[in-house]
Amino acid sequence: MSFVETALLALGLVLIVEGLAYALAPSLVERLLEMMRMVPEEQRRSMGLMALAFGVLLVWGAKLLGA
């Protein structure tokens, strides 16, 4: 599987999960966003970078396993 195929697969999976959250629990998403506004910007940035790194590791691990 090429990089482009892997990137498209990963993007598709993210969109599925995001879509499910909004479709099944839109009010919960709104509350979560309100809570996130109370978190300082630097902490949100750090959380985003950690999520990014974890996502890259997951995709890389899946690639190693043959995905």
N, C-alpha and C positions, 0 to 999 in steps of 0.2 A: 504494500500500500504506500503510495507516494505521500509527500508532505501535504499536498493540496487535498488529497482524499481524506487524510487524517484531520486536517483543519476543518474541512466541511463536515465531517462526522462529529467532531467536537462541537462546532457551532450549532449543528442541528440538535444535538443532545441538550445543550444549554437552552436553546429556544423551547424545547419540549418541557423541560423542568420549569422554566419561567412561565410558560403558557399555562401549565397545570396550576401553578401557584395563583395566578390571576383568575383562572377559570373556577377553581374550587374554593378559594378563600380570599376574595378581593378585600374584604374588610380587615382581615388579618394583615394583608400586605400594607394597607393604609396605616394601620397602627404601628407596624414595624418601621415604616418610613418616618412617622412622627417621632418614634423613639430614636431613630438614627440622627434626626436633627439635633438632638440633645447631646450627642457624642461629639467631642471636639474634632475639628477637621484633621489634625495631625493623627489622631487615633483612627479615624475613618480611613485615612490614607494608608496607615500601617496595616490595618485589617485588609484593605484591598490588595496591597502588595503580598501579604501572606496568602490570601485566597488565590492570587495569580500564580504564585510559586507552587502552591499545592496542586492547582489545576494542571500546570505544566508537568509536574511530577506524575500525576495520574495519567495524563495522555502519553507521556514518555513510557511509563510502566505498561500501559495497555499495548503500546507499539512493540515493546520487548516481548510481550506475551503472544503477539501475533495478530493483534487487531488491525 
